[in-house]
Amino acid sequence: MGIEGFERLCNTLKTCTLRTGTNYSWTNIISTVSSLAHEVFNDFGKYKSTFPPFDKRKLDCINGLKNDSSICITRPDKDRHALAAMKLNLELAKIEREQQTEALQQQKEALQIKKEESALKKEEQEREAALKKEEQEREAALQREREREQLEARKRHLEMQREHDKKQADSVLEYHRQELDLETTHHTQRQQATASLPVSF
């Protein structure tokens, strides 16, 4: 629709009766339709023929929407809002993934630290067990050495006791032998004395 078509539309609208009690004027209506045409159809011009034919019902509806302060009618942004929302969603998803990755990394590091602490604790326990075993072996060796020394002392004591008993037995045996020899000598002397006596008839 060119300028002539727009003027015909405005002339046609002027033949309509305005609702009584309203603050609208045909100047306001034409200005509103013109502004709406420029906002809906970017750069309304002389050689464009895409302007739709508005009837009164549609025009009233459009004007009602236009004058509704709770509704904001903007130019088409060629999906810029959708792209911005998509980009925002992607950024949020990226941040969420980064947070999840960081949380997983923290969990991994915590598990690694726990594993290392467990390994250190196990190594410390093994070292303490080795030291305790070594101490027990050293104590056992000392105990065996003490027992060996005690056994050697008992052996020496028994050897000395046997030597003493042997000497004592030899002394007693020598004493009895001397007594026997003395008794034998006395007996021989008595026999000789008896034999030397004169025989009486």
Salt bridges, closest charged atoms under 4 A:
GLU39 OE2 - LYS66 NZ 3.46
ASP60 OD2 - LYS56 NZ 3.02
ASP77 OD2 - HIS81 NE2 3.06
GLU134 OE2 - ARG138 NH1 3.94
GLU139 OE2 - ARG146 NH2 3.63
GLU145 OE2 - ARG148 NH2 2.42
GLU159 OE1 - ARG162 NH2 2.50
GLU174 OE2 - ARG177 NH2 2.16
GLU179 OE1 - HIS176 ND1 3.98
ASP181 OD2 - ARG177 NH1 3.18
